[in-house]
């Protein structure tokens, strides 16, 4: 029984090897095998043994399809890049417009505050000048004793502390 199993295994292994070598040679088909003829395999060499025109044509078609797919993918990538660049450009323009608007608003607010503070400073100066002038007049009219024109007629020698 063991010998039968061993023989079957050996036969199976040989069949697998034959199939894989045929498949390998089947895949090795090149354009040289089909040069100069419309059907079948023209070159009767070991390299072309087992070649199939259909396999070769399908392989060439697949290569062309892969090439077209790569080209389409590259076009899509390029389109996405262009869209991305355009979107970034629009975003930068929008951001620059917004920042410019904020800058103008800030500058106008600063200018308004400057004018407001300048007006406050002018008003404060006027108020302080008027208060200073009033104090000076009051100091001039406050009685100073014998120097005072009001008290000198009454012959008071001390400060009478009255306003003249």
C-alpha positions as a Markdown table, in Angstrom:
| # | Residue | x | y | z |
|---|---|---|---|---|
| 1 | Unk | 0.0 | 0.0 | 0.0 |
| 2 | Unk | 2.8 | 2.4 | 0.9 |
| 3 | Unk | 4.5 | 1.7 | -2.4 |
| 4 | Unk | 1.3 | 2.6 | -4.3 |
| 5 | Unk | 1.1 | 5.9 | -2.4 |
| 6 | Unk | 4.7 | 6.6 | -3.1 |
| 7 | Unk | 4.3 | 5.9 | -6.8 |
| 8 | Unk | 1.2 | 8.1 | -7.0 |
| 9 | Unk | 3.1 | 10.9 | -5.2 |
| 10 | Unk | 6.0 | 10.6 | -7.6 |
| 11 | Unk | 3.7 | 10.7 | -10.6 |
| 12 | Unk | 1.8 | 13.7 | -9.2 |
| 13 | Unk | 5.1 | 15.5 | -8.6 |
| 14 | Unk | 6.2 | 14.9 | -12.1 |
| 15 | Unk | 2.9 | 16.1 | -13.5 |
| 16 | Unk | 3.1 | 19.3 | -11.5 |
| 17 | Unk | 6.7 | 19.9 | -12.7 |
| 18 | Unk | 5.6 | 19.3 | -16.4 |
| 19 | Unk | 2.7 | 21.6 | -15.9 |
| 20 | Unk | 4.7 | 24.3 | -14.3 |
| 21 | Unk | 7.5 | 24.1 | -16.9 |
| 22 | Unk | 4.8 | 24.3 | -19.7 |
| 23 | Unk | 3.2 | 27.3 | -18.0 |
| 24 | Unk | 6.6 | 28.9 | -17.6 |
| 25 | Unk | 7.4 | 28.4 | -21.2 |
| 26 | Unk | 3.9 | 29.5 | -22.1 |
| 27 | Unk | 4.5 | 32.8 | -20.3 |
| 28 | Unk | 7.8 | 33.3 | -22.0 |
| 29 | Unk | 6.2 | 34.0 | -25.3 |
| 30 | Unk | 7.7 | 37.0 | -27.0 |
| 31 | Unk | 7.0 | 38.9 | -30.2 |
| 32 | Unk | 9.8 | 37.1 | -31.9 |
| 33 | Unk | 7.8 | 33.9 | -31.9 |
| 34 | Unk | 5.1 | 35.5 | -34.0 |
| 35 | Unk | 7.1 | 37.6 | -36.4 |
| 36 | Unk | 6.2 | 37.2 | -40.1 |
| 37 | Unk | 3.0 | 35.3 | -39.7 |
| 38 | Unk | -0.7 | 36.0 | -38.9 |
| 39 | Unk | -1.7 | 32.8 | -37.1 |
| 40 | Unk | 0.1 | 30.4 | -34.8 |
| 41 | Unk | 3.7 | 30.3 | -33.9 |
| 42 | Unk | 6.1 | 31.0 | -36.7 |
| 43 | Unk | 9.4 | 30.2 | -35.0 |
| 44 | Unk | 9.7 | 26.5 | -34.1 |
| 45 | Unk | 12.2 | 26.9 | -31.3 |
| 46 | Unk | 12.2 | 25.6 | -27.8 |
| 47 | Unk | 11.8 | 29.1 | -26.5 |
| 48 | Unk | 8.6 | 29.5 | -28.5 |
| 49 | Unk | 7.2 | 26.0 | -27.8 |
| 50 | Unk | 3.8 | 26.1 | -26.2 |
| 51 | Unk | 3.3 | 29.7 | -27.1 |
| 52 | Unk | -0.2 | 30.9 | -27.8 |
| 53 | Unk | -1.0 | 33.8 | -30.1 |
| 54 | Unk | -4.0 | 34.6 | -27.9 |
| 55 | Unk | -1.8 | 34.7 | -24.8 |
| 56 | Unk | 0.7 | 37.0 | -26.5 |
| 57 | Unk | -2.1 | 39.3 | -27.8 |
| 58 | Unk | -3.8 | 39.4 | -24.4 |
| 59 | Unk | -0.4 | 40.1 | -22.7 |
| 60 | Unk | 0.2 | 43.0 | -25.2 |
| 61 | Unk | -3.3 | 44.3 | -24.7 |
| 62 | Unk | -2.9 | 44.2 | -20.9 |
| 63 | Unk | 0.4 | 46.1 | -21.2 |
| 64 | Unk | -1.3 | 48.7 | -23.3 |
| 65 | Unk | -4.2 | 48.9 | -20.8 |
| 66 | Unk | -1.8 | 49.3 | -17.9 |
| 67 | Unk | 0.0 | 52.0 | -19.7 |
| 68 | Unk | -3.3 | 53.8 | -20.4 |
| 69 | Unk | -4.3 | 53.4 | -16.7 |
| 70 | Unk | -1.0 | 54.8 | -15.5 |
| 71 | Unk | -1.4 | 57.8 | -17.9 |
| 72 | Unk | -5.0 | 58.4 | -16.7 |
| 73 | Unk | -3.7 | 58.1 | -13.1 |
| 74 | Unk | -1.0 | 60.6 | -13.8 |
| 75 | Unk | -3.5 | 63.0 | -15.4 |
| 76 | Unk | -5.8 | 62.7 | -12.4 |
| 77 | Unk | -2.9 | 63.4 | -10.0 |
| 78 | Unk | -1.9 | 66.4 | -12.1 |
| 79 | Unk | -5.5 | 67.6 | -12.1 |
| 80 | Unk | -5.7 | 67.2 | -8.3 |
| 81 | Unk | -2.4 | 69.1 | -8.0 |
| 82 | Unk | -3.7 | 71.9 | -10.1 |
| 83 | Unk | -7.0 | 72.1 | -8.1 |
| 84 | Unk | -5.0 | 72.1 | -4.9 |
| 85 | Unk | -2.8 | 74.9 | -6.1 |
| 86 | Unk | -5.8 | 76.9 | -7.3 |
| 87 | Unk | -7.6 | 76.3 | -3.9 |
| 88 | Unk | -4.5 | 77.3 | -2.0 |
| 89 | Unk | -4.2 | 80.5 | -4.2 |
| 90 | Unk | -7.8 | 81.4 | -3.5 |
| 91 | Unk | -7.4 | 80.7 | 0.2 |
| 92 | Unk | -4.3 | 82.9 | 0.3 |
| 93 | Unk | -6.1 | 85.7 | -1.5 |
| 94 | Unk | -9.0 | 85.4 | 0.8 |
| 95 | Unk | -6.8 | 85.4 | 3.9 |
| 96 | Unk | -4.8 | 88.4 | 2.6 |
| 97 | Unk | -8.1 | 90.3 | 1.9 |
| 98 | Unk | -9.3 | 89.5 | 5.5 |
| 99 | Unk | -6.0 | 90.5 | 7.1 |
| 100 | Unk | -5.9 | 93.7 | 5.0 |
| 101 | Unk | -9.5 | 94.5 | 6.2 |
| 102 | Unk | -8.5 | 93.9 | 9.8 |
| 103 | Unk | -5.4 | 96.0 | 9.4 |
| 104 | Unk | -7.4 | 98.9 | 8.0 |
| 105 | Unk | -9.9 | 98.6 | 10.8 |
| 106 | Unk | -7.2 | 98.5 | 13.4 |
| 107 | Unk | -5.4 | 101.5 | 11.8 |
| 108 | Unk | -8.7 | 103.5 | 11.8 |
| 109 | Unk | -9.4 | 102.5 | 15.4 |
| 110 | Unk | -5.9 | 103.6 | 16.4 |
| 111 | Unk | -6.3 | 106.9 | 14.6 |
| 112 | Unk | -9.7 | 107.5 | 16.3 |
| 113 | Unk | -8.2 | 106.8 | 19.7 |
| 114 | Unk | -5.3 | 109.2 | 18.9 |
| 115 | Unk | -7.8 | 112.0 | 18.0 |
| 116 | Unk | -9.9 | 111.3 | 21.0 |
| 117 | Unk | -6.9 | 111.5 | 23.4 |
| 118 | Unk | -5.6 | 114.6 | 21.6 |
| 119 | Unk | -9.0 | 116.3 | 22.2 |
| 120 | Unk | -8.9 | 115.2 | 25.9 |
| 121 | Unk | -5.4 | 116.6 | 26.3 |
| 122 | Unk | -6.5 | 119.9 | 24.7 |
| 123 | Unk | -9.5 | 120.1 | 26.9 |
| 124 | Unk | -7.5 | 119.2 | 30.0 |
| 125 | Unk | -4.9 | 121.9 | 29.1 |
| 126 | Unk | -7.6 | 124.5 | 28.7 |
| 127 | Unk | -9.2 | 123.5 | 32.0 |
| 128 | Unk | -5.9 | 123.5 | 33.8 |
| 129 | Unk | -4.9 | 126.9 | 32.3 |
| 130 | Unk | -8.2 | 128.4 | 33.3 |
| 131 | Unk | -7.9 | 127.0 | 36.8 |
| 132 | Unk | -4.3 | 128.3 | 37.0 |
| 133 | Unk | -5.3 | 131.7 | 35.8 |
| 134 | Unk | -8.2 | 131.8 | 38.3 |
| 135 | Unk | -5.8 | 130.8 | 41.2 |
| 136 | Unk | -3.3 | 133.5 | 40.1 |
| 137 | Unk | -6.1 | 136.2 | 40.1 |
| 138 | Unk | -7.3 | 134.9 | 43.5 |
| 139 | Unk | -3.7 | 135.1 | 44.9 |
| 140 | Unk | -3.4 | 138.7 | 43.6 |
| 141 | Unk | -6.7 | 139.7 | 45.2 |
| 142 | Unk | -6.1 | 138.0 | 48.6 |
| 143 | Unk | -5.3 | 140.6 | 51.3 |
| 144 | Unk | -1.6 | 140.7 | 52.3 |
| 145 | Unk | -1.7 | 143.0 | 55.2 |
| 146 | Unk | 0.0 | 146.4 | 54.9 |
| 147 | Unk | 0.6 | 145.8 | 51.2 |
| 148 | Unk | -3.1 | 145.2 | 50.5 |
| 149 | Unk | -4.8 | 148.1 | 48.9 |
| 150 | Unk | -8.0 | 147.3 | 50.8 |
| 151 | Unk | -6.4 | 147.1 | 54.3 |
| 152 | Unk | -3.9 | 149.9 | 53.9 |
| 153 | Unk | -6.6 | 152.5 | 54.0 |
| 154 | Unk | -7.8 | 151.1 | 57.3 |
| 155 | Unk | -4.3 | 150.9 | 58.7 |
| 156 | Unk | -4.3 | 147.3 | 59.5 |
| 157 | Unk | -0.8 | 145.9 | 59.8 |
| 158 | Unk | -1.7 | 142.2 | 59.8 |
| 159 | Unk | -3.3 | 140.2 | 57.0 |
| 160 | Unk | -6.9 | 140.9 | 57.1 |
| 161 | Unk | -7.8 | 137.9 | 55.0 |
| 162 | Unk | -10.5 | 139.6 | 53.1 |
| 163 | Unk | -10.9 | 139.7 | 49.3 |
| 164 | Unk | -10.6 | 143.1 | 47.9 |
